[in-house]
Amino acid sequence: MKHGIDAMIAPSTPVSKLIITQSPFDAYVRKYGTTPRRGVFGYFVHELGRRIVGGTYPVGATLPNEPDLVEQFGISRTVIREAMKCLAGKGLVEIKTRVGTRVKERANWHHLDTDVMVWYYETGPSVEIMRSIKDLRRVLEPEATARAATRGTEEDIAAIASAYEDMVSTIGDININADADLRFHTAIFAATRNVVYSQLIDLIAVAIYANRTLSSHDDVAEGQKRALPYHKAILDAIVARDPDAALKASHHLLDSWRFNDYDF
């Protein structure tokens, strides 16, 4: 996958340095990420994270030791140690004294961590991860719309309606439309009146953001236009306070969801 992030590290040389380049997901990480992309520490964490998720360092592999990393990246041992602790906190690696840092089985990775989700997309999302995300969305979204229909306040419904109107008025501008799309779903999750539920919006946020980043402009624009009637059906059901209709409308939206050439 090529988006200017194929090599955040200089080509292999006796002493290579950490090079900061832009990624299409930088804006998403600034808003939703758990590790800021700034400073040597932040960029180093994200580079190693991508290498692990992308398979450069496969499951079971032992990462280079501190002296090798110091030489390769030209950064301090302190930064390296803190980065390893950060990756360990995300479930990606296991640190053992006198053994080294080993990449853990994927079942241990914190897949709901927004940084980990982004690393999947930046290294080329697999069919498996796309199916997993859609499968989880099928569990979360329809139930959220049903709850919004019964629990949402008038202010909640107004926020959902406002976001939908913004989606209608911005067809053709894929970035602004995607922002409105995310506000639509965020407002629905907030309308569940469940503080835990509302924080699960990150799952949808990364999928919406990735779609406009990894697909062609025309494909995104067509998909956004195609999705409008499904969003309108969800809004109408919530306004009517009809949880069954909201549930069905949400399932219909997910049935229509495509990602690049994949139709799940």
C-alpha positions as CSV (number, residue, x, y, z in Angstrom):
1,M,0.0,0.0,0.0
2,K,1.4,3.4,-1.0
3,H,0.4,6.6,0.6
4,G,3.7,8.2,1.4
5,I,4.1,6.1,4.5
6,D,5.9,3.1,3.0
7,A,9.1,4.2,4.6
8,M,9.1,6.6,7.6
9,I,12.6,5.3,8.2
10,A,15.5,6.1,5.9
11,P,16.8,3.3,3.7
12,S,19.1,0.9,5.4
13,T,22.5,2.6,6.2
14,P,25.0,2.2,9.0
15,V,23.2,4.9,11.0
16,S,19.7,5.6,9.7
17,K,17.5,8.3,11.2
18,L,13.8,8.6,12.0
19,I,12.2,10.6,9.1
20,I,8.9,12.2,9.7
21,T,6.6,12.0,6.6
22,Q,2.9,12.5,6.2
23,S,0.2,9.8,6.3
24,P,-3.4,10.0,5.0
25,F,-4.4,8.9,8.5
26,D,-2.5,11.7,10.4
27,A,-5.7,13.8,10.8
28,Y,-7.6,10.8,12.1
29,V,-4.8,10.0,14.6
30,R,-4.7,13.6,15.8
31,K,-8.4,13.4,16.7
32,Y,-8.9,9.8,17.8
33,G,-5.5,8.2,18.3
34,T,-4.2,7.2,21.7
35,T,-0.5,8.0,20.9
36,P,0.1,11.4,19.4
37,R,2.2,11.5,16.2
38,R,4.7,14.1,17.3
39,G,8.2,14.0,18.5
40,V,10.6,11.1,18.2
41,F,8.7,8.9,20.6
42,G,5.3,9.3,18.8
43,Y,6.7,8.6,15.3
44,F,8.8,5.7,16.5
45,V,5.8,4.0,18.2
46,H,3.7,4.3,15.1
47,E,6.5,3.1,12.8
48,L,7.1,0.0,15.0
49,G,3.4,-0.6,15.3
50,R,2.9,-0.6,11.6
51,R,5.8,-2.9,11.1
52,I,4.3,-5.4,13.6
53,V,0.7,-5.2,12.3
54,G,2.0,-5.3,8.7
55,G,4.0,-8.4,9.3
56,T,7.6,-7.0,9.0
57,Y,8.0,-8.3,12.5
58,P,5.7,-11.4,12.4
59,V,4.0,-13.0,15.4
60,G,6.6,-14.8,17.5
61,A,9.5,-12.8,16.2
62,T,11.9,-11.1,18.5
63,L,12.4,-7.4,17.8
64,P,15.9,-6.0,17.4
65,N,17.7,-5.4,20.7
66,E,18.3,-1.9,22.1
67,P,21.8,-1.4,20.7
68,D,20.6,-2.4,17.2
69,L,17.6,-0.1,17.4
70,V,19.8,2.8,18.6
71,E,22.1,2.3,15.6
72,Q,19.3,1.8,13.1
73,F,17.1,4.7,14.2
74,G,19.6,7.0,15.8
75,I,17.4,7.5,18.9
76,S,18.0,7.1,22.6
77,R,17.5,3.9,24.7
78,T,15.0,5.8,26.8
79,V,12.8,6.4,23.8
80,I,13.1,2.8,22.7
81,R,12.2,1.5,26.2
82,E,9.2,3.8,26.5
83,A,8.0,2.8,23.0
84,M,8.2,-0.9,23.9
85,K,6.2,-0.3,27.0
86,C,3.6,1.5,24.9
87,L,3.4,-1.3,22.4
88,A,3.2,-3.8,25.3
89,G,0.3,-1.8,26.7
90,K,-1.5,-2.3,23.3
91,G,-0.9,-6.1,23.6
92,L,1.4,-6.3,20.6
93,V,4.6,-7.3,22.3
94,E,5.8,-9.1,25.4
95,I,9.0,-7.8,27.2
96,K,11.2,-10.3,29.0
97,T,14.4,-9.5,30.8
98,R,17.4,-11.2,29.1
99,V,15.1,-12.7,26.5
100,G,14.0,-9.6,24.5
101,T,10.8,-8.2,23.1
102,R,8.7,-10.7,21.3
103,V,5.6,-10.1,19.1
104,K,2.6,-11.6,20.7
105,E,-0.2,-13.7,19.1
106,R,-2.8,-11.5,17.4
107,A,-5.4,-12.7,19.8
108,N,-3.7,-10.6,22.4
109,W,-3.6,-7.4,20.4
110,H,-6.0,-4.7,21.6
111,H,-7.9,-4.4,18.3
112,L,-10.2,-1.7,19.6
113,D,-7.2,0.6,20.3
114,T,-7.6,3.3,17.7
115,D,-3.8,3.2,16.9
116,V,-3.9,-0.5,16.2
117,M,-7.0,-0.1,14.0
118,V,-5.2,2.6,12.0
119,W,-2.1,0.5,11.6
120,Y,-4.2,-2.2,10.0
121,Y,-5.4,0.3,7.4
122,E,-2.0,1.9,6.8
123,T,-0.4,-1.4,6.1
124,G,-3.2,-2.6,3.8
125,P,-6.5,-3.9,5.4
126,S,-7.0,-7.6,5.0
127,V,-10.3,-9.1,4.1
128,E,-10.3,-10.7,7.6
129,I,-10.1,-7.4,9.4
130,M,-12.7,-5.8,7.1
131,R,-15.1,-8.7,7.7
132,S,-14.4,-8.5,11.5
133,I,-15.2,-4.8,11.6
134,K,-18.4,-5.2,9.6
135,D,-19.5,-8.2,11.7
136,L,-19.0,-6.1,14.9
137,R,-20.9,-3.2,13.3
138,R,-23.8,-5.6,12.7
139,V,-23.9,-6.2,16.4
140,L,-23.5,-2.6,17.5
141,E,-25.2,-0.3,15.0
142,P,-28.7,-1.8,14.6
143,E,-29.1,-2.0,18.4
144,A,-27.8,1.5,18.7
145,T,-30.4,2.8,16.3
146,A,-33.2,0.9,18.1
147,R,-32.1,2.4,21.4
148,A,-31.9,5.9,19.9
149,A,-35.5,5.5,18.7
150,T,-36.7,4.8,22.2
151,R,-34.3,6.7,24.4
152,G,-33.1,9.7,22.3
153,T,-34.2,13.2,23.4
154,E,-35.6,15.8,21.0
155,E,-32.1,17.4,21.0
156,D,-30.6,14.0,20.1
157,I,-32.9,13.6,17.2
158,A,-32.3,17.1,16.0
159,A,-28.6,16.4,16.0
160,I,-29.2,13.2,13.9
161,A,-31.4,15.1,11.5
162,S,-29.0,18.0,11.2
163,A,-26.1,15.6,10.3
164,Y,-28.3,14.0,7.7
165,E,-29.2,17.3,6.1
166,D,-25.5,18.1,5.9
167,M,-24.9,14.8,4.2
168,V,-27.6,15.7,1.6
169,S,-26.1,19.1,1.0
170,T,-22.5,18.0,0.6
171,I,-22.8,15.2,-1.9
172,G,-19.8,15.6,-4.2
173,D,-17.5,16.8,-1.5
174,I,-16.3,13.5,-0.2
175,N,-14.4,14.8,2.9
176,I,-17.1,17.1,4.2
177,N,-19.8,14.5,3.5
178,A,-17.8,11.9,5.4
179,D,-17.5,14.2,8.3
180,A,-21.3,14.6,8.3
181,D,-21.8,10.9,8.0
182,L,-19.7,10.4,11.1
183,R,-21.7,13.0,13.0
184,F,-24.8,11.2,12.0
185,H,-23.6,7.9,13.5
186,T,-22.0,9.7,16.5
187,A,-25.3,11.4,17.3
188,I,-27.1,8.0,17.1
189,F,-24.7,6.4,19.5
190,A,-25.0,9.4,21.8
191,A,-28.8,9.0,21.7
192,T,-28.5,5.5,23.2
193,R,-27.9,7.4,26.5
194,N,-25.3,4.7,27.3
195,V,-21.9,6.3,28.0
196,V,-20.0,3.1,27.2
197,Y,-22.0,2.5,24.0
198,S,-21.4,6.1,22.8
199,Q,-17.6,5.6,23.0
200,L,-17.7,2.7,20.6
201,I,-18.2,5.1,17.8
202,D,-14.4,4.8,17.0
203,L,-15.1,1.5,15.2
204,I,-17.3,3.4,12.8
205,A,-15.1,6.4,12.6
206,V,-12.1,4.6,11.4
207,A,-14.1,2.7,8.8
208,I,-15.7,5.9,7.4
209,Y,-12.3,7.6,7.4
210,A,-10.5,4.7,5.8
211,N,-13.1,4.4,3.0
212,R,-12.5,8.0,1.8
213,T,-8.8,7.6,2.2
214,L,-8.2,4.3,0.5
215,S,-10.9,4.3,-2.2
216,S,-11.0,6.4,-5.4
217,H,-12.8,9.8,-5.3
218,D,-15.4,8.6,-7.7
219,D,-16.1,5.4,-5.8
220,V,-16.4,7.3,-2.5
221,A,-18.7,9.9,-4.1
222,E,-20.9,7.2,-5.6
223,G,-21.0,5.3,-2.4
224,Q,-22.0,8.3,-0.4
225,K,-24.8,9.1,-2.8
226,R,-26.0,5.5,-2.8
227,A,-26.1,5.4,1.0
228,L,-28.4,8.5,1.4
229,P,-31.7,6.6,1.2
230,Y,-30.5,4.1,3.8
231,H,-29.6,6.9,6.2
232,K,-32.9,8.6,5.6
233,A,-34.7,5.4,6.5
234,I,-32.8,5.2,9.8
235,L,-33.6,8.9,10.5
236,D,-37.3,8.4,9.7
237,A,-37.5,5.4,12.0
238,I,-35.9,7.2,14.9
239,V,-38.1,10.2,14.4
240,A,-41.1,7.9,14.4
241,R,-39.8,6.3,17.6
242,D,-40.0,2.9,15.9
243,P,-37.2,0.7,17.2
244,D,-38.1,-2.3,14.9
245,A,-38.0,-0.1,11.8
246,A,-34.7,1.5,13.0
247,L,-33.2,-1.9,13.5
248,K,-34.2,-3.0,10.0
249,A,-33.0,0.2,8.4
250,S,-29.6,-0.1,10.0
251,H,-29.2,-3.7,8.7
252,H,-30.2,-2.5,5.2
253,L,-27.4,0.2,5.4
254,L,-24.8,-2.4,6.4
255,D,-26.0,-4.7,3.7
256,S,-25.2,-2.0,1.2
257,W,-21.7,-1.3,2.6
258,R,-18.8,-2.0,0.3
259,F,-15.1,-1.4,0.7
260,N,-13.2,-0.9,-2.5
261,D,-13.6,-4.2,-4.5
262,Y,-14.9,-6.2,-1.5
263,D,-18.6,-6.8,-1.0
264,F,-19.3,-8.4,2.4
